[in-house]
Amino acid sequence: MARGEWRVQLQLKGNSVCSYKKITLLVCFFNIVVALYSLRSLYASLHIYSGSVARKIMVYRPDQIQKMEESDKIRNAYKPLELMKLVKELEGEFSRENVAVELPRHLKKKIIDEVLQRLGSMNESSKNMSLSQRMAKEREVIENWRKEKLEQVEFGVARGTSNSTVPYEEAGVLVRALVSDWAVLSEEIGLWVPIDVANDEHNDKPEGPEELEEDVLPGRPLPSECNAELHTDYDGTAVKWGLNHHKDSAADCCQACLDQAKRAKEGENKCNIWVYCPSEVGCHSPDVYQHKHQECWLKYAEKPKLNFKDRYPEWYRNLRPSAPLIVPWASGVVGA
């Protein structure tokens, strides 16, 4: 009995093992079929793509190829080679002109020293000149120096030699700076001289003794009590800050100082110094603020003292390279 049961169990186990093998074989066969179908589809798509690309390729006949070669030869023969060469040369010249000249620092300092020496030599002869005459004289002196320097450097370049002031290697750059970039160079070294504007006026005054030319700043004339001084900066305690106090002219700034002195209460500082910025590009100052056109500073000092007069000294410009050569401020002491 027991032997019969054992046989039945063994037969059942054998049947289950056979069923597992059949299932495994079926799954493997199915995977093989799917893989073969995928490979066939991929091969068919590649064949179709290569066939479409091959159909798009244009095959030229020998006579067509010969005509295209002849056409290329004709185009190359009729190219404006001289004109193309000239255009390239002009483009090179324009690109060189657009590049700003940068002079070495020691060369800029040498130029400043020479200009200051020329301007200093005219101080004695210009004491009795009016303001406009003095500015015209300064412009003339600077222009004469520029022309003389240009001739001197160009002569050295032509001979291929150096002179005592400018090495030959830097002469070409200096020539260009003195000719085409003189305005830029003047601004870099802080050389600012007011432009003399000529206004045509109708002379409807009766004949008589001629009046002396008056020194004037842009705007309406200043009263005599303003004691206006161009290129001058006075020190003092600020009664009214100029950063947010702008006036249309130096005369208006002076009048504001006079009005403040009249309105000041007992114990308050009364304005006796006005300082005005007439330069459209702003005015330099040793403080950290940016001083703009038409700033009007009202100050008080028991004994007015000058900060700067006419030109900033060399030691000051060495400490502050951004300082210009000429003092841009205009100021005056009232009630003096």
Steps between C-alpha positions, in 0.01 A plus 500: 500500500771741592695408188198585284462846654869571444465418134202733461691793661806437282282501190340835600843660559618384159196652331558840674868508395400432140245782507762749628738408218228545240411845632868607501545382142187684389617827659845472339349424162268802530793730586697372200208569269459856635874570463502373140199714415664810651822441305306456177309827557821691576674364189201588283492862628874544435460364150213742428700803637812415298291457191331840544836672554644333195208619289562864612863509379529694175722344239645757258598423147855580379380792289321653802814466714704670226255793484516549880881505492497758220253713700730496805796605284303793355392620848858484631631684193256790547555545876595867587824400670642854514178635649488221758861571597427873534196430719708282732764773530232760581345272761841459660553877509156562651555235764836656592340844526226372730753364750572762766863591560623418849814691593732368772466673837853643493432652156178662623687645798766639266232668288333652808833636626579661163153657472523633857840647425360684196198625694721608790718708269200711396378579853711814531390640165130421555449673835346810345282307252125457529356155563401435138839625376676275747300192393568577134870536581501165683339328202755660268793391717371141522436482124848637423654241731301222327616608152864533607493162674337340197764638262777388734369143532413467128853610410640227724267238347599601147870466585443180696675635809407582859527840661575603855135502608318226308643155410459390139280205605242738656521776239241349264241467778564858614460635144159337470397628844601858412319491163182292507455433873601840641154562650506160673855553624413847634213352698719218637767738631236739640575787263179704494486858375155661453400552139473863400152552353464808281156665520408761240323793665354816352699801610224754559689696763584863432850576389738576781799359682528122461425289806745243622403138436353338809578151624178300481386143564219328306166654591404847607773741615611479862465801731824661609448392862528133392877537437492212251820302445520233230702179560480555876379287791462653849485306825239556769218354707203401283193713563316339208614174342537521124425132432127577502525878448532589131482842337475598134801733513782622720310826548203308643735311732654825625154650550398195704800565726403866544137406575601239757722751679204739526256234625738332747388519861716604790756231580481341153788506254452762231613410149804697386641250243327358193649216292344408165564220244474647146640193322247285314704187573502564875768625738774315683529502878714303748191368681312179413202672334436546128452871436283584200438800278336808666569392859490803731674480838440768762776519761614703798853569620616765743819529296437362149779271382568360155490127437633520143565777251543475119662153485523198725862454616702203381519335843119508520455342155751230591286411801175521299559397136141589409555868583502732195773749424283813530279576802144493358322686783403867505458675834505829680510662843215744565519785746881496486 
